[in-house]
Amino acid sequence: MSPQPSDLWLPLVIFAVFALLSVLGAYLALNALRGRRAALAGSVATAVFFAVLLAVVLALMRNARLLP
């Protein structure tokens, strides 16, 4: 029994919340240690990492026929 797309909204919201917390944490930590430019670079790199991670997970779910 495969999940319906409407059943996947909660994991997606949890993933987005953790991604935003990670981006914020990277910004705050790097801003305190290295400065604003490093903080922006680190937060952008963290956001790109989570975007790529989400794309890979969605591709794997499509290949497993869990998504339409």
LUMNUDREN-302031 format. One record per residue: x, y, z of N, C-alpha, C, O, CB in turn. Coordinates in steps of 0.05 Angstrom, whole numbers, plus 5000, padded with zeros to 4 digits. Glycine has a CB too. Layout:
% residues N
SITE / n_u / n_v / n_w / ca_u / ca_v / ca_w / c_u / c_v / c_w / o_u / o_v / o_w / cb_u / cb_v / cb_w
SITE / X / Y / Z / X / Y / Z / X / Y / Z / X / Y / Z / X / Y / Z
...
//
This chain:
% residues 68
SITE / n_u / n_v / n_w / ca_u / ca_v / ca_w / c_u / c_v / c_w / o_u / o_v / o_w / cb_u / cb_v / cb_w
SITE / 5017 / 4977 / 5000 / 5000 / 5000 / 5000 / 5018 / 5025 / 5000 / 5032 / 5030 / 5019 / 4981 / 5000 / 5025
SITE / 5017 / 5040 / 4979 / 5034 / 5064 / 4977 / 5019 / 5088 / 4988 / 4994 / 5090 / 4986 / 5042 / 5069 / 4947
SITE / 5034 / 5106 / 4999 / 5021 / 5130 / 5011 / 5010 / 5149 / 4989 / 5021 / 5150 / 4967 / 5041 / 5146 / 5028
SITE / 4989 / 5162 / 4995 / 4978 / 5182 / 4977 / 4994 / 5207 / 4979 / 5006 / 5212 / 5000 / 4947 / 5187 / 4983
SITE / 4995 / 5223 / 4957 / 5010 / 5248 / 4959 / 5001 / 5267 / 4981 / 5016 / 5282 / 4992 / 5008 / 5263 / 4933
SITE / 4975 / 5265 / 4989 / 4965 / 5282 / 5010 / 4976 / 5273 / 5038 / 4975 / 5288 / 5057 / 4935 / 5282 / 5010
SITE / 4986 / 5248 / 5040 / 4997 / 5238 / 5065 / 5026 / 5247 / 5069 / 5037 / 5244 / 5090 / 4996 / 5207 / 5065
SITE / 5038 / 5259 / 5048 / 5066 / 5266 / 5050 / 5071 / 5295 / 5058 / 5093 / 5304 / 5058 / 5079 / 5261 / 5024
SITE / 5050 / 5310 / 5064 / 5053 / 5339 / 5070 / 5067 / 5343 / 5097 / 5083 / 5361 / 5100 / 5027 / 5353 / 5070
SITE / 5061 / 5326 / 5117 / 5073 / 5329 / 5143 / 5103 / 5324 / 5143 / 5118 / 5340 / 5154 / 5060 / 5311 / 5163
SITE / 5113 / 5302 / 5130 / 5142 / 5299 / 5129 / 5156 / 5322 / 5113 / 5178 / 5330 / 5120 / 5149 / 5273 / 5115
SITE / 5142 / 5332 / 5093 / 5154 / 5354 / 5078 / 5155 / 5380 / 5095 / 5175 / 5394 / 5093 / 5137 / 5360 / 5053
SITE / 5135 / 5385 / 5111 / 5136 / 5408 / 5129 / 5158 / 5405 / 5150 / 5172 / 5424 / 5156 / 5109 / 5412 / 5143
SITE / 5161 / 5381 / 5161 / 5182 / 5376 / 5181 / 5209 / 5379 / 5168 / 5227 / 5391 / 5181 / 5179 / 5348 / 5193
SITE / 5213 / 5370 / 5144 / 5238 / 5373 / 5130 / 5244 / 5403 / 5125 / 5266 / 5412 / 5130 / 5237 / 5358 / 5103
SITE / 5224 / 5418 / 5117 / 5227 / 5447 / 5112 / 5234 / 5461 / 5138 / 5251 / 5480 / 5138 / 5202 / 5459 / 5100
SITE / 5222 / 5454 / 5160 / 5228 / 5467 / 5186 / 5257 / 5462 / 5194 / 5271 / 5480 / 5203 / 5208 / 5457 / 5208
SITE / 5265 / 5436 / 5192 / 5293 / 5430 / 5199 / 5313 / 5443 / 5180 / 5334 / 5452 / 5189 / 5297 / 5400 / 5199
SITE / 5306 / 5446 / 5155 / 5323 / 5459 / 5136 / 5326 / 5489 / 5143 / 5348 / 5500 / 5143 / 5313 / 5456 / 5107
SITE / 5304 / 5502 / 5150 / 5305 / 5530 / 5157 / 5320 / 5534 / 5183 / 5335 / 5554 / 5186 / 5277 / 5541 / 5160
SITE / 5316 / 5516 / 5203 / 5332 / 5518 / 5227 / 5362 / 5514 / 5222 / 5378 / 5527 / 5235 / 5322 / 5497 / 5247
SITE / 5369 / 5497 / 5204 / 5397 / 5492 / 5198 / 5409 / 5517 / 5184 / 5431 / 5524 / 5190 / 5400 / 5468 / 5180
SITE / 5394 / 5529 / 5166 / 5403 / 5553 / 5152 / 5407 / 5576 / 5173 / 5427 / 5590 / 5172 / 5384 / 5561 / 5130
SITE / 5388 / 5579 / 5190 / 5390 / 5599 / 5211 / 5413 / 5594 / 5230 / 5428 / 5613 / 5237 / 5364 / 5601 / 5226
SITE / 5416 / 5569 / 5238 / 5439 / 5562 / 5255 / 5466 / 5566 / 5242 / 5484 / 5576 / 5255 / 5436 / 5533 / 5263
SITE / 5468 / 5560 / 5216 / 5493 / 5564 / 5202 / 5499 / 5594 / 5201 / 5521 / 5603 / 5204 / 5492 / 5552 / 5174
SITE / 5478 / 5610 / 5195 / 5482 / 5639 / 5194 / 5491 / 5650 / 5221 / 5511 / 5665 / 5222 / 5457 / 5653 / 5185
SITE / 5477 / 5643 / 5242 / 5484 / 5654 / 5268 / 5512 / 5645 / 5278 / 5527 / 5661 / 5289 / 5463 / 5645 / 5289
SITE / 5518 / 5620 / 5273 / 5545 / 5610 / 5282 / 5567 / 5623 / 5267 / 5587 / 5632 / 5278 / 5546 / 5580 / 5279
SITE / 5564 / 5624 / 5240 / 5586 / 5636 / 5224 / 5587 / 5666 / 5228 / 5609 / 5678 / 5226 / 5581 / 5630 / 5195
SITE / 5565 / 5679 / 5233 / 5565 / 5708 / 5238 / 5581 / 5714 / 5263 / 5595 / 5734 / 5265 / 5537 / 5719 / 5239
SITE / 5578 / 5697 / 5283 / 5592 / 5702 / 5308 / 5622 / 5696 / 5306 / 5638 / 5709 / 5319 / 5580 / 5685 / 5330
SITE / 5629 / 5677 / 5289 / 5657 / 5668 / 5287 / 5672 / 5683 / 5265 / 5695 / 5690 / 5269 / 5658 / 5639 / 5282
SITE / 5660 / 5686 / 5242 / 5675 / 5696 / 5218 / 5666 / 5722 / 5206 / 5682 / 5736 / 5194 / 5674 / 5675 / 5198
SITE / 5641 / 5729 / 5210 / 5631 / 5754 / 5198 / 5608 / 5750 / 5180 / 5599 / 5727 / 5175 / 5653 / 5768 / 5183
SITE / 5597 / 5772 / 5171 / 5572 / 5770 / 5155 / 5575 / 5757 / 5128 / 5557 / 5741 / 5120 / 5561 / 5798 / 5151
SITE / 5597 / 5761 / 5114 / 5601 / 5749 / 5088 / 5603 / 5719 / 5090 / 5590 / 5704 / 5074 / 5626 / 5761 / 5074
SITE / 5617 / 5709 / 5109 / 5619 / 5680 / 5113 / 5593 / 5669 / 5122 / 5586 / 5646 / 5114 / 5641 / 5674 / 5134
SITE / 5578 / 5684 / 5138 / 5552 / 5674 / 5147 / 5533 / 5671 / 5124 / 5518 / 5652 / 5122 / 5540 / 5693 / 5168
SITE / 5532 / 5691 / 5106 / 5515 / 5689 / 5083 / 5523 / 5665 / 5065 / 5506 / 5651 / 5055 / 5516 / 5715 / 5067
SITE / 5549 / 5662 / 5061 / 5559 / 5640 / 5044 / 5552 / 5613 / 5056 / 5543 / 5595 / 5042 / 5589 / 5642 / 5040
SITE / 5555 / 5611 / 5082 / 5549 / 5586 / 5096 / 5519 / 5579 / 5096 / 5511 / 5556 / 5093 / 5558 / 5587 / 5124
SITE / 5503 / 5600 / 5099 / 5474 / 5595 / 5099 / 5464 / 5588 / 5071 / 5446 / 5572 / 5068 / 5459 / 5619 / 5110
SITE / 5475 / 5600 / 5051 / 5468 / 5594 / 5023 / 5476 / 5565 / 5017 / 5461 / 5550 / 5004 / 5480 / 5614 / 5003
SITE / 5501 / 5558 / 5025 / 5510 / 5531 / 5020 / 5493 / 5510 / 5035 / 5487 / 5488 / 5024 / 5539 / 5528 / 5029
SITE / 5484 / 5516 / 5059 / 5466 / 5498 / 5073 / 5439 / 5496 / 5060 / 5428 / 5474 / 5058 / 5462 / 5508 / 5102
SITE / 5429 / 5518 / 5050 / 5403 / 5517 / 5035 / 5405 / 5501 / 5010 / 5387 / 5486 / 5003 / 5393 / 5546 / 5029
SITE / 5427 / 5504 / 4995 / 5432 / 5488 / 4971 / 5434 / 5459 / 4978 / 5423 / 5442 / 4964 / 5457 / 5498 / 4956
SITE / 5448 / 5452 / 4999 / 5450 / 5424 / 5008 / 5423 / 5412 / 5013 / 5417 / 5390 / 5003 / 5468 / 5422 / 5033
SITE / 5406 / 5426 / 5027 / 5379 / 5415 / 5033 / 5362 / 5414 / 5009 / 5345 / 5396 / 5006 / 5366 / 5432 / 5055
SITE / 5365 / 5432 / 4990 / 5350 / 5431 / 4965 / 5358 / 5407 / 4948 / 5341 / 5393 / 4937 / 5354 / 5457 / 4949
SITE / 5384 / 5402 / 4947 / 5393 / 5378 / 4932 / 5384 / 5353 / 4946 / 5376 / 5333 / 4933 / 5424 / 5379 / 4930
SITE / 5386 / 5352 / 4973 / 5377 / 5329 / 4988 / 5347 / 5323 / 4983 / 5340 / 5300 / 4979 / 5382 / 5333 / 5018
SITE / 5331 / 5344 / 4983 / 5302 / 5340 / 4977 / 5298 / 5330 / 4949 / 5281 / 5312 / 4945 / 5287 / 5367 / 4981
SITE / 5312 / 5341 / 4930 / 5309 / 5331 / 4902 / 5317 / 5302 / 4899 / 5303 / 5287 / 4885 / 5327 / 5349 / 4883
SITE / 5338 / 5293 / 4913 / 5346 / 5265 / 4911 / 5326 / 5247 / 4925 / 5319 / 5226 / 4914 / 5374 / 5262 / 4925
SITE / 5315 / 5256 / 4948 / 5295 / 5239 / 4961 / 5270 / 5237 / 4944 / 5258 / 5215 / 4942 / 5288 / 5251 / 4989
SITE / 5261 / 5259 / 4932 / 5237 / 5258 / 4915 / 5242 / 5240 / 4891 / 5224 / 5226 / 4882 / 5229 / 5286 / 4907
SITE / 5266 / 5242 / 4879 / 5272 / 5224 / 4856 / 5272 / 5195 / 4864 / 5262 / 5178 / 4849 / 5300 / 5232 / 4844
SITE / 5283 / 5189 / 4887 / 5283 / 5161 / 4896 / 5254 / 5151 / 4902 / 5248 / 5128 / 4896 / 5300 / 5158 / 4921
SITE / 5238 / 5169 / 4913 / 5210 / 5161 / 4918 / 5195 / 5157 / 4892 / 5177 / 5140 / 4891 / 5196 / 5183 / 4935
SITE / 5201 / 5173 / 4872 / 5187 / 5169 / 4846 / 5196 / 5143 / 4833 / 5180 / 5129 / 4822 / 5194 / 5192 / 4827
SITE / 5222 / 5137 / 4836 / 5232 / 5111 / 4825 / 5220 / 5087 / 4839 / 5216 / 5066 / 4827 / 5262 / 5110 / 4826
SITE / 5214 / 5090 / 4865 / 5202 / 5069 / 4880 / 5172 / 5069 / 4877 / 5158 / 5053 / 4889 / 5209 / 5071 / 4909
SITE / 5161 / 5086 / 4860 / 5133 / 5089 / 4855 / 5116 / 5096 / 4880 / 5094 / 5087 / 4883 / 5122 / 5063 / 4842
SITE / 5129 / 5111 / 4897 / 5114 / 5121 / 4921 / 5101 / 5147 / 4915 / 5082 / 5156 / 4929 / 5133 / 5125 / 4944
SITE / 5109 / 5161 / 4893 / 5097 / 5186 / 4884 / 5087 / 5182 / 4856 / 5099 / 5166 / 4841 / 5117 / 5209 / 4886
SITE / 5066 / 5196 / 4849 / 5056 / 5193 / 4821 / 5075 / 5206 / 4801 / 5069 / 5205 / 4777 / 5029 / 5206 / 4818
//
